[in-house]
Amino acid sequence: MALTIYDSMAREKRVFEPADPKRVTMYVCGPTVYSYAHIGNARSAVAFDLLYRVLRARYGADHVVYARNITDIDDKIIKAAAESGEPIDAITKKFADIYRADMGALGVIRPRLEPTATEHVAPMIAMMERLIEKGAAYAAEGHVLFSVDAYADYGRLSGADRDEMIAGARVEVAPYKKSPADFVLWKPSKEGEPGWDSPWGRGRPGWHLECSVMIEAMLGETIDIHGGGQDLRFPHHENEIAQSACSHDGAPLARYWMHNGFLRMGADKMSKSLGNIVLAHDLLKDWHGEVIRWALLSAHYRQPLEWTEELLKQSKKQLDRFYRLLEEIPFTEETGAAPESVMLALEDDLNTPEAFAGLHELRDIAGQMEGEAKEKAVARLRNAGRLMGFFNEDPAKWFKAGGGDGPSPEEIEALIAERAEARKARNFARADEIRDDLAAKGVILEDGPQGATWRRA
């Protein structure tokens, strides 16, 4: 079977054919590191991590080059530094490290390449000089702006007309612009702001420019797949396409474009203006990363996802059922090829609902077997789950992890210690009270020669 993906530019599913099967290239827009990532950011990271896993399984891990950038200079970063009094590089390092740790907890494999904007200022200046030379950009009052009229296909990806795009982007009206739609490639640095010397004065790059330059530097003029959230189609990806094509004599930036859908809180899209932002960092305090990952992949990546507490609880229950079966076979980190049923579902434009159905079927089959046949069936299930980023936890540890409610492991251990003291003092009423209270909260105690052990029900 062929791998098919939905190409946002073509507006249809297409068979994926990389330019070079021995060097499959993918670039996904990464975080601006000034604060914690919200769960909507995490959805994009998890969705494209799944694609990365599928590509590695199909073409070989050594043959897939995945780059995800880190924006480490931006108005939001400068504002965060001014408000906190911390140096910019301290803020960007702190939140880049937190982002990597949080995404890692969600099972996201670190990309092979993580270019940063500040490392690529010199090639950004070089690209702007090329664009000016080709008549696709111009300098004005210390700025460099891209002339949208220089690229005839501007708007093809988003499908909006020029007036709608300008209104939707809330573009800045400025006297130095030849057209309201023109966007900034370079802008002057204000007093106290970071800046770099350039032919147009001391300044810093605009956000859109960095991805085109980093793609060129790390992967080449034309890559196989470019991905990101639905909200990046315009203006960010539209601008990337235009500036790259004009810089490279019309060569396309990417052969396939992929975008994940919005995450909604109830009826509303998650947004800071509505005050309904949920941080991945906070969720990880209460929920195992695999639970959050399961919830994020429960809907097809292109569809809207309703984010609720109930979704997390149901995801935990689903995973508990798998781990109950997995604990019957000794835990191992060894992983083999995933069964065809799950692989075929994922190769159909990452059809995770169908892949989840395949996991349930594999679990049901394994649950009916005994002996060596069961071991083999559980191994197939484990391989399928691990392709998707699941079943990496030792079941013994899994059932001690928190689930969003109930007492923490530390609280449970403290109560077990209190119960042991109560039994030692022959206060059996208190010991039984602690056992019953924990049982009511979903924690089962098992007394043994070495003392009490516990697990969540």
Order of alpha helices (4+ residues) and beta strands (2+ residues): beta-beta-beta-alpha-beta-alpha-alpha-alpha-beta-beta-alpha-beta-beta-alpha-beta-alpha-beta-beta-beta-alpha-alpha-beta-alpha-alpha-alpha-alpha-alpha-alpha-alpha-beta-beta
